[in-house]
Each structure stands twice: as C-alpha cells, then as structure tokens.
Amino acid sequence: MKPYLLVDFGSTYTKLTAVDLDDEYIIGTAKAPTTVDTNVLEGYDRAFKHLMDDHPGITEIAGVSACSSAAGGLKMAAIGLVEELTVEAAKRACLGAGAIVDAVYTHHMTKREARELKEKNIDIILLAGGTDGGNQECIVHNAKRLRDIEVNVPIIVAGNKDAYDEIEEIFEDTNLEYYFVANVMPKLKKLNVNEAKNQIRKIFIDQIIDAKGISKAAEKIGDIIMPTPEAVLKAAELLSKGYEEDEGYGELIVIDIGGATTDVHTIGEGFPKRTEVILKGLEEPFAKRTVEGDLGMRYSARALLSLVSNYEFKKYFEEDDTCNHDIEKSLNRRSQEIDFIPKTKDEEEFDKAIAKICCDVSVSRHVGHVEVVHTPLGDMYYQTGKDLTGIQYVIGTGGVLINHKDAKRILNQVNKKSNKALELRPTNPSILIDRSYILAAMGLLSQKYPKLALKLMKQYLM
Amino acid sequence: MKTVVIGVIGADVHAVGNKIIDYVLSNNGYDVVNIGVLSTQEDFINAAIETDAEAILVSSLYGHGEMDCKFMKEKCEEAGIGHVKLYVGGNIVVGKQDFAEVERRFMEMGFDRVYGPGQKIEDALEDLREDIGN
C-alpha cells in the first residue's frame, strides 16, 4: 500500500490523513499533539507511528502535502484608507489567504499606531489605500510610517498603483522587505484580492513556516503549501464548483467551531434574488471567509458573557434540558481549562448551547442583511453582504461538531429566524458533518488530485 | 484625468438621468465614479476619498433632495475633503418653487453649483471645466 499523506500541523494536534490514490479511499487518519516548542517532527513522527500501527499494510509513502496553523497561525495587519472600502478589501485578502487579521489601521497612521503595530506579533503587513488613479497621499504617508519604525516583517503593497514609484523610493535603500502586487480595490467597490493572496501564501511558505520552527518538517516532508484555513476554503470551493464532468454541490457554507475562533466560509455569489433589492457596499468574494475571534468553545468562552445576556443564553438550551446550569461559572471554567472535555450530561448540554451560540452569532455576522427604504415608488431594499437564503448545503467541522451526537441540531442554528428577519440566512439547507475531519486534507489533496478530493468529500461528508 | 463622483441621493431610484450624466461626463474626458441610486451622503464621501475625486455631483429627482443633502458639506469637511466641489441637480425641492430662492438655500448649505429641473448636463460640464479643469 502506497498512500498519499496529508498533514495538518494544527495549533493543538498534528493530524495525518492517508489516502489510497489507486483504490480511491481514505485509508485512515491519526493524530498526536503538535510539538512546536521542541521539534515539530516529533509530533509528526508520533502521529505517523499511530498511523502505521493501525495500518500495517502501509509500506511506502507516495507523496506528502502539508498545511499549518501551528504556533498561532498566520497573523496579519491590514492597512487601508476608508474602513468600508480599501480597509475591508485588505482584510478580505488576508482572511481569504487563511490569515488571522490581528491589527487594522484606517486613514493616516499615527506614530503611536505605527509603534503599536511594531510591538504586535504580526507576520505580514498588507498595505492598501486608494483606488488606481485615486488617493495616493494616504498610502504614501503610511509607507513612510512603516519605514520610520523599521518594521521587520514583510510588507505587501496592494493599493493605488500610481503611488508605487514613490513608495519604492521610500522603501529602497532600507532593510525593509517589500512586495508590490495589484491593488485590492482597483476601482471603487471592485474587489481584486488574488495577487495579494498569492503573495501572502508565497511569503508564508518561504518564511513564516521557517520563523515558526516548522521548517524542520519541510526538510523531511516537503513544502508546507498553505495555512490550514486556506486549505479548508479550497476544499469548500472544490466541493461547491465540482471538477470537470463531476458536478459540485452548488452554493454552500462551511462552519468550523474551534476552541478560540469560529470560522465561516461561504462559496457562492450571493447576489440579490429580487429586482427591488439594490446591492450596497464592497463587492463580495465568491469564496468568502470570516473569522470570529470572540466565538469559541474554550479560549473565547468567557467572551460570550458580554455577547449574550443570561436570558438570551438560556434560549439556547434544549427545551427538555432540565439541568440547572450556572452560566458564568461554566463559561469561566471552559476558558481556564482549555482541554476541558465534557463528561456529564450537564456539561455536554452546556457545550451544545455554547456551540449553538457560536453558530448563530457567526452566521449573523457573515450573511448579508437587507434594510427597507420607503421610496415614493414603493418599498425598496438595500442589501449589504451576501444573500445566502438559497444555500443548499451547510457543512460542519471542528472538534465540537465532529464529536457531538447532536451536531446537526447545533447547525440548525444557521436557519432563518423570526427575530432576525432582515438577515439573509439559509432556509432549511441539508446539513453534513465532516465526521472524519478531512476537509483541510482534501483542500491539500485538491492541489494535485482535485477529482479524487471531490469524490472523497462526497463520500465522507455525511 | 480628473475624477468626479456621481450618484442619486436618498431613497431615490431614478436611474436614467444618472446614466446620462455618466455618459456625457465620461465622453468628455472625466473619470466618472458612479455610485448609482439609493446612495447615502457617506457613500458619496467615502467614494470621493478613495478615488481622490475633485467634485461630487449629487442628483435627486423625487423632491426630497433638500432633506437628503442637509449637512453634507459639514460631513465632507469632517472627512477631510472640504475642498471637493459639491454640485447638486434635479427636482431637488418639494413642489414648484422659485429657483433663485432654491439655489440660494443650497448654496447656503455649502453646495458650489445648483441646477434646477430641465437644466442640461452640458451646463454642469461647462462649470466643471471651469471649477476643476479637464
């Protein structure tokens, strides 16, 4: 047996998925705690040993692809001009490339902001601002600020191209590492993030991996080709679009509820479905990812206290739940013991309620919404964001959804709600669960074997 | 090439005039950023900031333009684009009113040029050339 191996260096676990390329099935998966502090290969070797123990038939490896979100993942700063326009475009480029947006700056950066940026533990800076032919002065000002504080991380310039000559003059003869790519918003409200995304990924492969001590793995198993969230997005995109004659599932949502964040990926245009609806705001990416840093099962559990009142929280408990939960205490406990595993029915029910809130609130923030405008010609509607009412599939992944027997019930929270009537949420989509935790692996596999990755996803998501 | 932002303000969906303005100004050498109908003051201002526009042309046909345009100049100043020329035109007030009076009121609100019903876009084009050049 000569399987193809897909590796995900996660923040907690290093996960392996072995795929048989000839007989087209998943041979097995294995995991071991990630060991970034010592040698990342230790964790990998342990996981590999588990895999070999379970499947002694494996004699040789046909190839390996790996992704990583270890050592805090990829942290980025997004800088732009107007919050709703180039700043938003820059953020979407970062998110689409699988990064965490840890710092955001609008308009002219102050010296104080620049110093703060330097102190933050950022991996890459994305500098945008102005449409092509538009405002140059702001991006030039911010470039000077970055030069003055001598940032020691790569800068990707993705703003008004007219300013590039001047910015190059500012950056050359310094120690700054900089790259010029196409503007993330070349025309007003026109989103153009691909070049920026590719550059982010290139830097991620060439340097970030190295800086985070994961390069040892690269020596042994080959390049780590993308951040894990991007692999998930790639898998979702393939599953949605299909490959050659194999049809995809159409528009879909992937929800990943983790310990610290909840990621929502949607694949679909999300255009208005009615003629009296007018689209507002920046163009939406076809494959869109949002990350909610305050919604998670463990690290971020405490943040829920400020998001939902006790009264609202109770609404997320099942009707037949007779346990007497102490909401504050239970949330505090989870944020302190991040490896907490529910044992009693009480604790399970409480975890379920947290997951439901993560799902509900992250979807509220991700989907588009409409606003009524009363005009002399009758009611019209503004739509901001994507119309996801026609979404056919919702796919759940991440620890809590994979392991919970009621995962589908948790994901039912994505549905349209009477108290959130203006949100363009799905209406009764089919719900699938990534039980074998293969989405990121399939995103990786799709880079070389898209047809097989699609087939396996159709088979294993249920 | 000089950039101008055009659009229809407020709860107004009249798109035809907007298209004509876009067509005429584009054909006369301006880089037209058209934000379309149902636009708020903030939409105009944000567009002008990012595109470094030198004039904003606000259209309104449904009679409530005066309400929609109030404090726009102040917002422009607040956003750092007080130097951008502000034009307004169309059926910008309720009912038939004396145009000289209407013009005075909009000028007081901070608009640089005011156009009444029936006035042609060519007039505005001439003013644009004078105010910001070509």
Boltz contact constraints between the chains, C-beta under 6 A:
constraints:
  - contact:
      token1: [A, 81]
      token2: [B, 50]
      max_distance: 6.0
  - contact:
      token1: [A, 82]
      token2: [B, 46]
      max_distance: 6.0
  - contact:
      token1: [A, 82]
      token2: [B, 49]
      max_distance: 6.0
  - contact:
      token1: [A, 82]
      token2: [B, 50]
      max_distance: 6.0
  - contact:
      token1: [A, 85]
      token2: [B, 46]
      max_distance: 6.0
  - contact:
      token1: [A, 85]
      token2: [B, 50]
      max_distance: 6.0
  - contact:
      token1: [A, 130]
      token2: [B, 50]
      max_distance: 6.0
  - contact:
      token1: [A, 131]
      token2: [B, 50]
      max_distance: 6.0
  - contact:
      token1: [A, 131]
      token2: [B, 51]
      max_distance: 6.0
  - contact:
      token1: [A, 134]
      token2: [B, 50]
      max_distance: 6.0
  - contact:
      token1: [A, 134]
      token2: [B, 51]
      max_distance: 6.0
  - contact:
      token1: [A, 134]
      token2: [B, 52]
      max_distance: 6.0
  - contact:
      token1: [A, 135]
      token2: [B, 50]
      max_distance: 6.0
  - contact:
      token1: [A, 135]
      token2: [B, 52]
      max_distance: 6.0
  - contact:
      token1: [A, 188]
      token2: [B, 33]
      max_distance: 6.0
  - contact:
      token1: [A, 188]
      token2: [B, 47]
      max_distance: 6.0
  - contact:
      token1: [A, 188]
      token2: [B, 51]
      max_distance: 6.0
  - contact:
      token1: [A, 278]
      token2: [B, 38]
      max_distance: 6.0
  - contact:
      token1: [A, 373]
      token2: [B, 11]
      max_distance: 6.0
  - contact:
      token1: [A, 375]
      token2: [B, 11]
      max_distance: 6.0
  - contact:
      token1: [A, 375]
      token2: [B, 13]
      max_distance: 6.0
  - contact:
      token1: [A, 376]
      token2: [B, 62]
      max_distance: 6.0
  - contact:
      token1: [A, 377]
      token2: [B, 13]
      max_distance: 6.0
